[in-house]
Amino acid sequence: MKISKKVEVGLLCSRKSVTVFFVGMFIFISSMLFISNVNAEVFKATAYCSCEKCCDKDPSDKWYGITATGKRARWGTVAVDRRVIRLGSKLRIEGFPNTIFRAEDVGSAIKGNHIDVWFPSHREALKFGVQKIVVQRVRNG
């Protein structure tokens, strides 16, 4: 059986169209699933620890070291203005490429585009100081 040139060209074009369609869909779906950075903004960043100077709680207080979400503060905890970043949100912070932070705390001085990064010691918190940094909200991962 011999296929005419027109039919043969038509089939090739059809195969190319199908291939392009599926490759396009693969890229689109992959980007929806695997692209994680959304909404990068510049924030004022300060630091705190669980000490009495930073949190006004004595170590004997049952709420010492406990965040607004009820979890114990640990590396990766940040305090946020919940009108700007929802509690529970995952964040990437410039300068800490191997850490995904979680918004688990609030503070009376944390307003607008301001985050407060938790550190395990007062010395480390003071060393961090005040910085302007890029914060990226993470959708997946």
A tleap script that builds the chain and sets N, CA, C and O, in Angstrom:
source leaprc.protein.ff14SB
mol = sequence {
  NMET LYS ILE SER LYS LYS VAL GLU VAL GLY
  LEU LEU CYS SER ARG LYS SER VAL THR VAL
  PHE PHE VAL GLY MET PHE ILE PHE ILE SER
  SER MET LEU PHE ILE SER ASN VAL ASN ALA
  GLU VAL PHE LYS ALA THR ALA TYR CYS SER
  CYS GLU LYS CYS CYS ASP LYS ASP PRO SER
  ASP LYS TRP TYR GLY ILE THR ALA THR GLY
  LYS ARG ALA ARG TRP GLY THR VAL ALA VAL
  ASP ARG ARG VAL ILE ARG LEU GLY SER LYS
  LEU ARG ILE GLU GLY PHE PRO ASN THR ILE
  PHE ARG ALA GLU ASP VAL GLY SER ALA ILE
  LYS GLY ASN HIE ILE ASP VAL TRP PHE PRO
  SER HIE ARG GLU ALA LEU LYS PHE GLY VAL
  GLN LYS ILE VAL VAL GLN ARG VAL ARG ASN
  CGLY
}
set mol.1.N position { 0.843 -1.170 0.000 }
set mol.1.CA position { 0.000 0.000 0.000 }
set mol.1.C position { 0.894 1.240 0.000 }
set mol.1.O position { 1.814 1.356 0.810 }
set mol.2.N position { 0.621 2.130 -0.884 }
set mol.2.CA position { 1.431 3.321 -1.026 }
set mol.2.C position { 0.659 4.516 -0.485 }
set mol.2.O position { -0.507 4.728 -0.821 }
set mol.3.N position { 1.340 5.301 0.367 }
set mol.3.CA position { 0.710 6.486 0.952 }
set mol.3.C position { 1.172 7.699 0.160 }
set mol.3.O position { 2.357 7.855 -0.133 }
set mol.4.N position { 0.228 8.540 -0.174 }
set mol.4.CA position { 0.573 9.723 -0.966 }
set mol.4.C position { 1.408 10.691 -0.137 }
set mol.4.O position { 1.400 10.643 1.093 }
set mol.5.N position { 2.128 11.570 -0.829 }
set mol.5.CA position { 2.994 12.565 -0.161 }
set mol.5.C position { 2.198 13.457 0.769 }
set mol.5.O position { 2.663 13.775 1.864 }
set mol.6.N position { 0.992 13.872 0.351 }
set mol.6.CA position { 0.162 14.764 1.164 }
set mol.6.C position { -0.206 14.093 2.494 }
set mol.6.O position { -0.118 14.717 3.552 }
set mol.7.N position { -0.611 12.846 2.436 }
set mol.7.CA position { -0.993 12.117 3.646 }
set mol.7.C position { 0.220 11.924 4.537 }
set mol.7.O position { 0.134 12.086 5.754 }
set mol.8.N position { 1.370 11.574 3.924 }
set mol.8.CA position { 2.592 11.366 4.682 }
set mol.8.C position { 3.010 12.650 5.406 }
set mol.8.O position { 3.357 12.599 6.586 }
set mol.9.N position { 2.983 13.788 4.727 }
set mol.9.CA position { 3.323 15.085 5.330 }
set mol.9.C position { 2.319 15.432 6.422 }
set mol.9.O position { 2.687 15.957 7.473 }
set mol.10.N position { 1.053 15.135 6.165 }
set mol.10.CA position { 0.008 15.397 7.154 }
set mol.10.C position { 0.226 14.602 8.439 }
set mol.10.O position { 0.052 15.123 9.540 }
set mol.11.N position { 0.611 13.331 8.282 }
set mol.11.CA position { 0.881 12.497 9.450 }
set mol.11.C position { 2.092 13.000 10.237 }
set mol.11.O position { 2.078 13.003 11.468 }
set mol.12.N position { 3.143 13.425 9.523 }
set mol.12.CA position { 4.322 13.976 10.198 }
set mol.12.C position { 3.975 15.233 10.968 }
set mol.12.O position { 4.404 15.410 12.108 }
set mol.13.N position { 3.197 16.107 10.344 }
set mol.13.CA position { 2.780 17.348 11.032 }
set mol.13.C position { 1.931 17.024 12.249 }
set mol.13.O position { 2.063 17.660 13.294 }
set mol.14.N position { 1.059 16.031 12.108 }
set mol.14.CA position { 0.201 15.631 13.208 }
set mol.14.C position { 1.034 15.079 14.367 }
set mol.14.O position { 0.777 15.408 15.525 }
set mol.15.N position { 2.028 14.245 14.063 }
set mol.15.CA position { 2.895 13.695 15.104 }
set mol.15.C position { 3.672 14.792 15.805 }
set mol.15.O position { 3.808 14.786 17.028 }
set mol.16.N position { 4.187 15.745 15.016 }
set mol.16.CA position { 4.919 16.864 15.608 }
set mol.16.C position { 4.017 17.677 16.521 }
set mol.16.O position { 4.435 18.084 17.605 }
set mol.17.N position { 2.798 17.914 16.097 }
set mol.17.CA position { 1.854 18.688 16.911 }
set mol.17.C position { 1.561 17.983 18.225 }
set mol.17.O position { 1.526 18.603 19.289 }
set mol.18.N position { 1.351 16.674 18.131 }
set mol.18.CA position { 1.075 15.883 19.342 }
set mol.18.C position { 2.283 15.911 20.261 }
set mol.18.O position { 2.135 16.078 21.472 }
set mol.19.N position { 3.485 15.749 19.700 }
set mol.19.CA position { 4.706 15.771 20.499 }
set mol.19.C position { 4.885 17.127 21.174 }
set mol.19.O position { 5.175 17.198 22.368 }
set mol.20.N position { 4.711 18.195 20.413 }
set mol.20.CA position { 4.839 19.546 20.970 }
set mol.20.C position { 3.803 19.760 22.071 }
set mol.20.O position { 4.109 20.354 23.105 }
set mol.21.N position { 2.581 19.278 21.853 }
set mol.21.CA position { 1.521 19.421 22.855 }
set mol.21.C position { 1.917 18.716 24.159 }
set mol.21.O position { 1.816 19.298 25.239 }
set mol.22.N position { 2.371 17.456 24.051 }
set mol.22.CA position { 2.713 16.702 25.254 }
set mol.22.C position { 3.946 17.261 25.956 }
set mol.22.O position { 3.995 17.284 27.186 }
set mol.23.N position { 4.928 17.706 25.205 }
set mol.23.CA position { 6.103 18.328 25.824 }
set mol.23.C position { 5.682 19.602 26.539 }
set mol.23.O position { 6.122 19.853 27.661 }
set mol.24.N position { 4.846 20.401 25.913 }
set mol.24.CA position { 4.344 21.629 26.539 }
set mol.24.C position { 3.574 21.336 27.822 }
set mol.24.O position { 3.760 22.015 28.833 }
set mol.25.N position { 2.712 20.327 27.779 }
set mol.25.CA position { 1.943 19.953 28.971 }
set mol.25.C position { 2.869 19.456 30.075 }
set mol.25.O position { 2.666 19.779 31.246 }
set mol.26.N position { 3.882 18.672 29.713 }
set mol.26.CA position { 4.838 18.181 30.707 }
set mol.26.C position { 5.541 19.344 31.391 }
set mol.26.O position { 5.660 19.366 32.616 }
set mol.27.N position { 6.005 20.305 30.612 }
set mol.27.CA position { 6.690 21.471 31.188 }
set mol.27.C position { 5.744 22.263 32.074 }
set mol.27.O position { 6.129 22.684 33.164 }
set mol.28.N position { 4.513 22.474 31.625 }
set mol.28.CA position { 3.537 23.236 32.408 }
set mol.28.C position { 3.236 22.542 33.740 }
set mol.28.O position { 3.257 23.178 34.794 }
set mol.29.N position { 2.958 21.245 33.688 }
set mol.29.CA position { 2.632 20.511 34.918 }
set mol.29.C position { 3.840 20.445 35.844 }
set mol.29.O position { 3.699 20.578 37.060 }
set mol.30.N position { 5.022 20.242 35.277 }
set mol.30.CA position { 6.241 20.215 36.096 }
set mol.30.C position { 6.448 21.542 36.799 }
set mol.30.O position { 6.814 21.576 37.974 }
set mol.31.N position { 6.218 22.625 36.092 }
set mol.31.CA position { 6.417 23.940 36.712 }
set mol.31.C position { 5.419 24.159 37.836 }
set mol.31.O position { 5.759 24.762 38.854 }
set mol.32.N position { 4.197 23.679 37.669 }
set mol.32.CA position { 3.193 23.822 38.731 }
set mol.32.C position { 3.579 23.010 39.969 }
set mol.32.O position { 3.324 23.434 41.096 }
set mol.33.N position { 4.195 21.839 39.757 }
set mol.33.CA position { 4.532 20.972 40.875 }
set mol.33.C position { 5.866 21.301 41.528 }
set mol.33.O position { 6.009 21.170 42.743 }
set mol.34.N position { 6.840 21.724 40.737 }
set mol.34.CA position { 8.196 21.814 41.251 }
set mol.34.C position { 8.745 23.223 41.409 }
set mol.34.O position { 9.743 23.405 42.107 }
set mol.35.N position { 8.142 24.215 40.797 }
set mol.35.CA position { 8.635 25.573 41.010 }
set mol.35.C position { 8.080 26.022 42.346 }
set mol.35.O position { 6.867 26.061 42.549 }
set mol.36.N position { 8.969 26.355 43.242 }
set mol.36.CA position { 8.522 26.591 44.602 }
set mol.36.C position { 8.571 28.045 45.041 }
set mol.36.O position { 7.844 28.419 45.961 }
set mol.37.N position { 9.379 28.863 44.436 }
set mol.37.CA position { 9.524 30.224 44.919 }
set mol.37.C position { 8.447 31.126 44.343 }
set mol.37.O position { 8.264 31.215 43.129 }
set mol.38.N position { 7.751 31.780 45.229 }
set mol.38.CA position { 6.686 32.669 44.828 }
set mol.38.C position { 6.793 33.919 45.680 }
set mol.38.O position { 7.036 33.829 46.883 }
set mol.39.N position { 6.617 35.060 45.085 }
set mol.39.CA position { 6.422 36.274 45.867 }
set mol.39.C position { 7.644 36.694 46.689 }
set mol.39.O position { 7.554 36.791 47.913 }
set mol.40.N position { 8.758 36.940 46.051 }
set mol.40.CA position { 9.960 37.394 46.756 }
set mol.40.C position { 9.838 38.882 47.055 }
set mol.40.O position { 9.458 39.666 46.185 }
set mol.41.N position { 10.159 39.268 48.282 }
set mol.41.CA position { 10.083 40.667 48.705 }
set mol.41.C position { 11.253 40.987 49.625 }
set mol.41.O position { 11.855 40.095 50.223 }
set mol.42.N position { 11.563 42.274 49.728 }
set mol.42.CA position { 12.601 42.720 50.654 }
set mol.42.C position { 11.932 42.998 52.004 }
set mol.42.O position { 10.916 43.687 52.088 }
set mol.43.N position { 12.534 42.439 53.049 }
set mol.43.CA position { 12.024 42.602 54.405 }
set mol.43.C position { 13.120 43.166 55.307 }
set mol.43.O position { 14.310 42.980 55.052 }
set mol.44.N position { 12.704 43.847 56.347 }
set mol.44.CA position { 13.620 44.196 57.438 }
set mol.44.C position { 13.682 42.944 58.304 }
set mol.44.O position { 12.651 42.405 58.706 }
set mol.45.N position { 14.894 42.486 58.587 }
set mol.45.CA position { 15.055 41.273 59.387 }
set mol.45.C position { 15.811 41.601 60.667 }
set mol.45.O position { 16.863 42.240 60.645 }
set mol.46.N position { 15.254 41.153 61.768 }
set mol.46.CA position { 15.916 41.246 63.067 }
set mol.46.C position { 16.003 39.828 63.616 }
set mol.46.O position { 15.561 38.876 62.972 }
set mol.47.N position { 16.568 39.695 64.794 }
set mol.47.CA position { 16.740 38.367 65.371 }
set mol.47.C position { 16.335 38.365 66.839 }
set mol.47.O position { 16.378 39.391 67.518 }
set mol.48.N position { 15.946 37.203 67.301 }
set mol.48.CA position { 15.602 37.027 68.716 }
set mol.48.C position { 15.963 35.624 69.155 }
set mol.48.O position { 16.238 34.747 68.335 }
set mol.49.N position { 15.959 35.428 70.458 }
set mol.49.CA position { 16.133 34.092 71.029 }
set mol.49.C position { 15.037 33.924 72.067 }
set mol.49.O position { 14.153 34.776 72.161 }
set mol.50.N position { 15.068 32.884 72.825 }
set mol.50.CA position { 14.010 32.644 73.812 }
set mol.50.C position { 14.289 33.281 75.167 }
set mol.50.O position { 13.526 33.077 76.111 }
set mol.51.N position { 15.375 34.053 75.279 }
set mol.51.CA position { 15.762 34.602 76.581 }
set mol.51.C position { 14.766 35.659 77.084 }
set mol.51.O position { 13.894 36.123 76.349 }
set mol.52.N position { 14.928 36.014 78.341 }
set mol.52.CA position { 14.044 36.981 78.974 }
set mol.52.C position { 14.157 38.364 78.332 }
set mol.52.O position { 13.165 39.088 78.244 }
set mol.53.N position { 15.372 38.738 77.880 }
set mol.53.CA position { 15.557 40.032 77.230 }
set mol.53.C position { 14.763 40.125 75.933 }
set mol.53.O position { 14.178 41.163 75.623 }
set mol.54.N position { 14.749 39.050 75.192 }
set mol.54.CA position { 14.075 39.056 73.889 }
set mol.54.C position { 12.566 38.825 73.988 }
set mol.54.O position { 11.788 39.445 73.264 }
set mol.55.N position { 12.165 37.939 74.880 }
set mol.55.CA position { 10.766 37.511 74.907 }
set mol.55.C position { 10.017 37.872 76.183 }
set mol.55.O position { 8.817 37.619 76.292 }
set mol.56.N position { 10.717 38.462 77.147 }
set mol.56.CA position { 10.091 38.868 78.407 }
set mol.56.C position { 9.419 37.699 79.132 }
set mol.56.O position { 8.366 37.851 79.752 }
set mol.57.N position { 10.060 36.523 79.037 }
set mol.57.CA position { 9.555 35.355 79.757 }
set mol.57.C position { 10.701 34.725 80.523 }
set mol.57.O position { 11.798 34.545 79.994 }
set mol.58.N position { 10.435 34.397 81.761 }
set mol.58.CA position { 11.404 33.731 82.620 }
set mol.58.C position { 11.492 32.257 82.230 }
set mol.58.O position { 10.481 31.661 81.861 }
set mol.59.N position { 12.691 31.656 82.304 }
set mol.59.CA position { 12.811 30.228 81.964 }
set mol.59.C position { 11.898 29.309 82.777 }
set mol.59.O position { 11.607 28.196 82.337 }
set mol.60.N position { 11.444 29.745 83.945 }
set mol.60.CA position { 10.538 28.920 84.743 }
set mol.60.C position { 9.081 29.026 84.251 }
set mol.60.O position { 8.240 28.214 84.638 }
set mol.61.N position { 8.789 30.003 83.419 }
set mol.61.CA position { 7.437 30.195 82.873 }
set mol.61.C position { 7.101 29.012 81.957 }
set mol.61.O position { 7.931 28.594 81.150 }
set mol.62.N position { 5.891 28.479 82.084 }
set mol.62.CA position { 5.523 27.325 81.253 }
set mol.62.C position { 5.450 27.683 79.769 }
set mol.62.O position { 5.489 26.792 78.921 }
set mol.63.N position { 5.347 28.957 79.447 }
set mol.63.CA position { 5.283 29.401 78.043 }
set mol.63.C position { 6.645 29.824 77.507 }
set mol.63.O position { 6.733 30.318 76.383 }
set mol.64.N position { 7.696 29.644 78.278 }
set mol.64.CA position { 9.045 30.008 77.852 }
set mol.64.C position { 9.439 29.196 76.614 }
set mol.64.O position { 9.394 27.966 76.634 }
set mol.65.N position { 9.825 29.892 75.533 }
set mol.65.CA position { 10.264 29.222 74.314 }
set mol.65.C position { 9.149 28.696 73.437 }
set mol.65.O position { 9.413 28.026 72.438 }
set mol.66.N position { 7.900 28.988 73.793 }
set mol.66.CA position { 6.751 28.509 73.021 }
set mol.66.C position { 6.283 29.635 72.095 }
set mol.66.O position { 6.128 30.779 72.522 }
set mol.67.N position { 6.062 29.295 70.831 }
set mol.67.CA position { 5.657 30.290 69.827 }
set mol.67.C position { 4.148 30.521 69.841 }
set mol.67.O position { 3.411 29.867 70.579 }
set mol.68.N position { 3.708 31.456 69.018 }
set mol.68.CA position { 2.283 31.776 68.910 }
set mol.68.C position { 1.474 30.597 68.359 }
set mol.68.O position { 0.265 30.523 68.579 }
set mol.69.N position { 2.125 29.686 67.652 }
set mol.69.CA position { 1.431 28.502 67.126 }
set mol.69.C position { 1.448 27.345 68.119 }
set mol.69.O position { 0.909 26.274 67.837 }
set mol.70.N position { 2.069 27.558 69.291 }
set mol.70.CA position { 2.107 26.533 70.322 }
set mol.70.C position { 3.279 25.573 70.210 }
set mol.70.O position { 3.368 24.606 70.965 }
set mol.71.N position { 4.177 25.838 69.269 }
set mol.71.CA position { 5.352 24.977 69.106 }
set mol.71.C position { 6.553 25.583 69.808 }
set mol.71.O position { 6.619 26.793 70.025 }
set mol.72.N position { 7.499 24.730 70.160 }
set mol.72.CA position { 8.741 25.212 70.765 }
set mol.72.C position { 9.576 25.882 69.688 }
set mol.72.O position { 9.740 25.333 68.598 }
set mol.73.N position { 10.112 27.078 69.987 }
set mol.73.CA position { 10.976 27.785 69.042 }
set mol.73.C position { 12.222 26.949 68.784 }
set mol.73.O position { 12.793 26.369 69.707 }
set mol.74.N position { 12.637 26.892 67.528 }
set mol.74.CA position { 13.812 26.114 67.120 }
set mol.74.C position { 14.388 26.782 65.883 }
set mol.74.O position { 13.785 27.704 65.332 }
set mol.75.N position { 15.564 26.316 65.441 }
set mol.75.CA position { 16.156 26.882 64.245 }
set mol.75.C position { 15.168 26.705 63.084 }
set mol.75.O position { 14.675 25.604 62.842 }
set mol.76.N position { 14.892 27.785 62.383 }
set mol.76.CA position { 13.927 27.766 61.292 }
set mol.76.C position { 12.637 28.483 61.645 }
set mol.76.O position { 11.775 28.674 60.787 }
set mol.77.N position { 12.498 28.884 62.917 }
set mol.77.CA position { 11.315 29.619 63.354 }
set mol.77.C position { 11.512 31.107 63.067 }
set mol.77.O position { 12.579 31.661 63.330 }
set mol.78.N position { 10.483 31.744 62.531 }
set mol.78.CA position { 10.506 33.200 62.370 }
set mol.78.C position { 9.199 33.779 62.888 }
set mol.78.O position { 8.143 33.150 62.832 }
set mol.79.N position { 9.310 35.009 63.396 }
set mol.79.CA position { 8.127 35.761 63.809 }
set mol.79.C position { 7.776 36.709 62.675 }
set mol.79.O position { 8.658 37.308 62.059 }
set mol.80.N position { 6.482 36.842 62.401 }
set mol.80.CA position { 6.001 37.650 61.290 }
set mol.80.C position { 4.796 38.480 61.705 }
set mol.80.O position { 4.199 38.260 62.758 }
set mol.81.N position { 4.456 39.434 60.854 }
set mol.81.CA position { 3.180 40.139 60.980 }
set mol.81.C position { 2.167 39.266 60.242 }
set mol.81.O position { 2.257 39.103 59.025 }
set mol.82.N position { 1.224 38.717 60.959 }
set mol.82.CA position { 0.305 37.753 60.338 }
set mol.82.C position { -0.617 38.385 59.299 }
set mol.82.O position { -1.311 37.669 58.577 }
set mol.83.N position { -0.636 39.717 59.211 }
set mol.83.CA position { -1.388 40.372 58.130 }
set mol.83.C position { -0.605 40.337 56.816 }
set mol.83.O position { -1.184 40.507 55.743 }
set mol.84.N position { 0.717 40.116 56.901 }
set mol.84.CA position { 1.576 40.079 55.718 }
set mol.84.C position { 1.907 38.639 55.323 }
set mol.84.O position { 1.848 38.286 54.145 }
set mol.85.N position { 2.254 37.812 56.305 }
set mol.85.CA position { 2.591 36.400 56.075 }
set mol.85.C position { 1.765 35.562 57.035 }
set mol.85.O position { 1.795 35.785 58.245 }
set mol.86.N position { 1.040 34.612 56.507 }
set mol.86.CA position { 0.216 33.739 57.349 }
set mol.86.C position { 1.084 32.841 58.213 }
set mol.86.O position { 2.134 32.367 57.778 }
set mol.87.N position { 0.638 32.614 59.439 }
set mol.87.CA position { 1.339 31.661 60.302 }
set mol.87.C position { 1.291 30.285 59.633 }
set mol.87.O position { 0.271 29.885 59.072 }
set mol.88.N position { 2.409 29.580 59.705 }
set mol.88.CA position { 2.519 28.278 59.060 }
set mol.88.C position { 3.163 28.346 57.684 }
set mol.88.O position { 3.529 27.315 57.121 }
set mol.89.N position { 3.306 29.557 57.133 }
set mol.89.CA position { 3.920 29.702 55.807 }
set mol.89.C position { 5.381 29.288 55.845 }
set mol.89.O position { 6.072 29.482 56.844 }
set mol.90.N position { 5.841 28.711 54.734 }
set mol.90.CA position { 7.248 28.345 54.588 }
set mol.90.C position { 7.952 29.454 53.824 }
set mol.90.O position { 7.406 30.017 52.875 }
set mol.91.N position { 9.174 29.761 54.251 }
set mol.91.CA position { 9.929 30.870 53.671 }
set mol.91.C position { 11.366 30.466 53.395 }
set mol.91.O position { 11.942 29.642 54.104 }
set mol.92.N position { 11.932 31.052 52.364 }
set mol.92.CA position { 13.379 30.994 52.141 }
set mol.92.C position { 13.894 32.396 52.417 }
set mol.92.O position { 13.294 33.386 51.997 }
set mol.93.N position { 15.010 32.466 53.126 }
set mol.93.CA position { 15.584 33.758 53.502 }
set mol.93.C position { 16.991 33.856 52.949 }
set mol.93.O position { 17.819 32.964 53.134 }
set mol.94.N position { 17.242 34.963 52.264 }
set mol.94.CA position { 18.557 35.222 51.683 }
set mol.94.C position { 19.636 35.058 52.751 }
set mol.94.O position { 19.496 35.541 53.874 }
set mol.95.N position { 20.700 34.377 52.384 }
set mol.95.CA position { 21.801 34.163 53.315 }
set mol.95.C position { 21.727 32.838 54.061 }
set mol.95.O position { 22.683 32.451 54.733 }
set mol.96.N position { 20.597 32.139 53.950 }
set mol.96.CA position { 20.410 30.832 54.591 }
set mol.96.C position { 19.895 29.840 53.553 }
set mol.96.O position { 18.743 29.413 53.626 }
set mol.97.N position { 20.743 29.465 52.581 }
set mol.97.CA position { 20.274 28.652 51.453 }
set mol.97.C position { 19.830 27.235 51.818 }
set mol.97.O position { 19.075 26.622 51.064 }
set mol.98.N position { 20.272 26.711 52.936 }
set mol.98.CA position { 19.949 25.328 53.295 }
set mol.98.C position { 18.819 25.208 54.302 }
set mol.98.O position { 18.578 24.126 54.838 }
set mol.99.N position { 18.126 26.304 54.566 }
set mol.99.CA position { 17.062 26.281 55.569 }
set mol.99.C position { 15.759 26.779 54.974 }
set mol.99.O position { 15.719 27.822 54.321 }
set mol.100.N position { 14.699 26.028 55.203 }
set mol.100.CA position { 13.356 26.526 54.907 }
set mol.100.C position { 12.767 26.915 56.251 }
set mol.100.O position { 12.581 26.072 57.129 }
set mol.101.N position { 12.476 28.194 56.401 }
set mol.101.CA position { 11.942 28.732 57.640 }
set mol.101.C position { 10.427 28.582 57.655 }
set mol.101.O position { 9.790 28.452 56.610 }
set mol.102.N position { 9.863 28.603 58.856 }
set mol.102.CA position { 8.411 28.533 59.004 }
set mol.102.C position { 7.947 29.670 59.913 }
set mol.102.O position { 8.498 29.893 60.991 }
set mol.103.N position { 6.925 30.377 59.452 }
set mol.103.CA position { 6.336 31.469 60.229 }
set mol.103.C position { 5.499 30.857 61.350 }
set mol.103.O position { 4.381 30.396 61.121 }
set mol.104.N position { 6.049 30.857 62.557 }
set mol.104.CA position { 5.379 30.217 63.692 }
set mol.104.C position { 5.149 31.153 64.865 }
set mol.104.O position { 4.543 30.763 65.863 }
set mol.105.N position { 5.628 32.390 64.752 }
set mol.105.CA position { 5.555 33.288 65.900 }
set mol.105.C position { 5.164 34.684 65.451 }
set mol.105.O position { 5.242 35.016 64.268 }
set mol.106.N position { 4.746 35.490 66.401 }
set mol.106.CA position { 4.435 36.902 66.176 }
set mol.106.C position { 5.125 37.699 67.272 }
set mol.106.O position { 5.588 37.137 68.265 }
set mol.107.N position { 5.187 38.988 67.087 }
set mol.107.CA position { 5.781 39.842 68.108 }
set mol.107.C position { 5.170 41.233 68.017 }
set mol.107.O position { 4.778 41.669 66.934 }
set mol.108.N position { 5.086 41.919 69.122 }
set mol.108.CA position { 4.445 43.231 69.131 }
set mol.108.C position { 5.190 44.243 68.268 }
set mol.108.O position { 4.584 45.194 67.776 }
set mol.109.N position { 6.487 44.057 68.076 }
set mol.109.CA position { 7.277 44.994 67.273 }
set mol.109.C position { 7.380 44.564 65.804 }
set mol.109.O position { 7.980 45.271 64.995 }
set mol.110.N position { 6.810 43.432 65.462 }
set mol.110.CA position { 6.905 42.915 64.095 }
set mol.110.C position { 5.689 43.404 63.316 }
set mol.110.O position { 4.589 42.869 63.449 }
set mol.111.N position { 5.914 44.436 62.499 }
set mol.111.CA position { 4.826 45.060 61.734 }
set mol.111.C position { 5.228 45.186 60.275 }
set mol.111.O position { 6.362 45.559 59.974 }
set mol.112.N position { 4.319 44.882 59.374 }
set mol.112.CA position { 4.571 45.031 57.941 }
set mol.112.C position { 5.630 44.063 57.442 }
set mol.112.O position { 5.688 42.912 57.875 }
set mol.113.N position { 6.462 44.536 56.533 }
set mol.113.CA position { 7.524 43.697 55.949 }
set mol.113.C position { 8.719 43.631 56.896 }
set mol.113.O position { 9.784 44.178 56.612 }
set mol.114.N position { 8.525 42.966 57.999 }
set mol.114.CA position { 9.530 42.803 59.042 }
set mol.114.C position { 9.418 41.371 59.549 }
set mol.114.O position { 8.331 40.922 59.915 }
set mol.115.N position { 10.520 40.664 59.570 }
set mol.115.CA position { 10.535 39.327 60.160 }
set mol.115.C position { 11.582 39.290 61.260 }
set mol.115.O position { 12.546 40.055 61.246 }
set mol.116.N position { 11.382 38.404 62.194 }
set mol.116.CA position { 12.288 38.223 63.322 }
set mol.116.C position { 12.727 36.759 63.300 }
set mol.116.O position { 11.909 35.859 63.492 }
set mol.117.N position { 14.002 36.528 63.070 }
set mol.117.CA position { 14.549 35.171 62.940 }
set mol.117.C position { 14.988 34.672 64.315 }
set mol.117.O position { 15.699 35.378 65.030 }
set mol.118.N position { 14.569 33.463 64.690 }
set mol.118.CA position { 14.942 32.895 65.983 }
set mol.118.C position { 16.341 32.285 65.897 }
set mol.118.O position { 16.675 31.582 64.944 }
set mol.119.N position { 17.152 32.576 66.924 }
set mol.119.CA position { 18.485 31.983 67.061 }
set mol.119.C position { 18.569 31.286 68.409 }
set mol.119.O position { 17.869 31.675 69.344 }
set mol.120.N position { 19.411 30.261 68.531 }
set mol.120.CA position { 19.491 29.509 69.782 }
set mol.120.C position { 20.144 30.264 70.938 }
set mol.120.O position { 19.991 29.864 72.093 }
set mol.121.N position { 20.875 31.357 70.651 }
set mol.121.CA position { 21.498 32.102 71.749 }
set mol.121.C position { 21.346 33.600 71.518 }
set mol.121.O position { 21.193 34.063 70.388 }
set mol.122.N position { 21.392 34.343 72.621 }
set mol.122.CA position { 21.280 35.790 72.553 }
set mol.122.C position { 22.473 36.373 71.788 }
set mol.122.O position { 22.319 37.333 71.033 }
set mol.123.N position { 23.648 35.799 71.982 }
set mol.123.CA position { 24.854 36.277 71.288 }
set mol.123.C position { 24.676 36.180 69.763 }
set mol.123.O position { 25.018 37.113 69.037 }
set mol.124.N position { 24.144 35.054 69.285 }
set mol.124.CA position { 23.924 34.883 67.841 }
set mol.124.C position { 22.872 35.864 67.320 }
set mol.124.O position { 23.004 36.398 66.219 }
set mol.125.N position { 21.842 36.092 68.110 }
set mol.125.CA position { 20.804 37.040 67.709 }
set mol.125.C position { 21.384 38.452 67.586 }
set mol.125.O position { 21.091 39.164 66.625 }
set mol.126.N position { 22.204 38.855 68.555 }
set mol.126.CA position { 22.837 40.171 68.490 }
set mol.126.C position { 23.782 40.276 67.297 }
set mol.126.O position { 23.843 41.309 66.630 }
set mol.127.N position { 24.513 39.205 67.036 }
set mol.127.CA position { 25.449 39.191 65.909 }
set mol.127.C position { 24.710 39.380 64.578 }
set mol.127.O position { 25.220 40.051 63.680 }
set mol.128.N position { 23.524 38.798 64.445 }
set mol.128.CA position { 22.728 38.946 63.226 }
set mol.128.C position { 22.340 40.407 63.013 }
set mol.128.O position { 22.377 40.907 61.889 }
set mol.129.N position { 21.973 41.082 64.085 }
set mol.129.CA position { 21.637 42.504 64.010 }
set mol.129.C position { 20.367 42.788 63.245 }
set mol.129.O position { 19.394 42.038 63.328 }
set mol.130.N position { 20.383 43.885 62.494 }
set mol.130.CA position { 19.257 44.307 61.666 }
set mol.130.C position { 19.746 44.324 60.224 }
set mol.130.O position { 20.787 44.906 59.918 }
set mol.131.N position { 18.993 43.688 59.351 }
set mol.131.CA position { 19.390 43.595 57.946 }
set mol.131.C position { 18.190 43.784 57.036 }
set mol.131.O position { 17.047 43.578 57.444 }
set mol.132.N position { 18.458 44.175 55.811 }
set mol.132.CA position { 17.447 44.165 54.739 }
set mol.132.C position { 17.755 42.919 53.921 }
set mol.132.O position { 18.852 42.798 53.374 }
set mol.133.N position { 16.815 42.000 53.828 }
set mol.133.CA position { 17.053 40.750 53.108 }
set mol.133.C position { 15.851 40.378 52.250 }
set mol.133.O position { 14.735 40.850 52.469 }
set mol.134.N position { 16.107 39.524 51.274 }
set mol.134.CA position { 15.045 39.041 50.397 }
set mol.134.C position { 14.424 37.801 51.030 }
set mol.134.O position { 15.122 36.868 51.427 }
set mol.135.N position { 13.100 37.813 51.113 }
set mol.135.CA position { 12.354 36.686 51.664 }
set mol.135.C position { 11.450 36.159 50.550 }
set mol.135.O position { 10.724 36.919 49.911 }
set mol.136.N position { 11.508 34.855 50.332 }
set mol.136.CA position { 10.689 34.213 49.313 }
set mol.136.C position { 9.711 33.273 49.992 }
set mol.136.O position { 10.103 32.438 50.807 }
set mol.137.N position { 8.460 33.409 49.659 }
set mol.137.CA position { 7.460 32.472 50.171 }
set mol.137.C position { 7.563 31.199 49.340 }
set mol.137.O position { 7.699 31.254 48.118 }
set mol.138.N position { 7.498 30.069 50.004 }
set mol.138.CA position { 7.654 28.773 49.343 }
set mol.138.C position { 6.288 28.108 49.258 }
set mol.138.O position { 5.584 27.962 50.257 }
set mol.139.N position { 5.934 27.711 48.052 }
set mol.139.CA position { 4.652 27.033 47.860 }
set mol.139.C position { 4.781 25.554 48.171 }
set mol.139.O position { 4.007 25.025 48.969 }
set mol.140.N position { 5.743 24.874 47.558 }
set mol.140.CA position { 5.979 23.440 47.779 }
set mol.140.C position { 7.380 23.259 48.292 }
set mol.140.O position { 8.274 24.025 47.934 }
set mol.141.N position { 7.594 22.256 49.130 }
set mol.141.CA position { 8.948 21.942 49.574 }
set mol.141.C position { 9.280 22.659 50.773 }
set mol.141.O position { 10.388 22.516 51.290 }
savepdb mol mol.pdb
quit
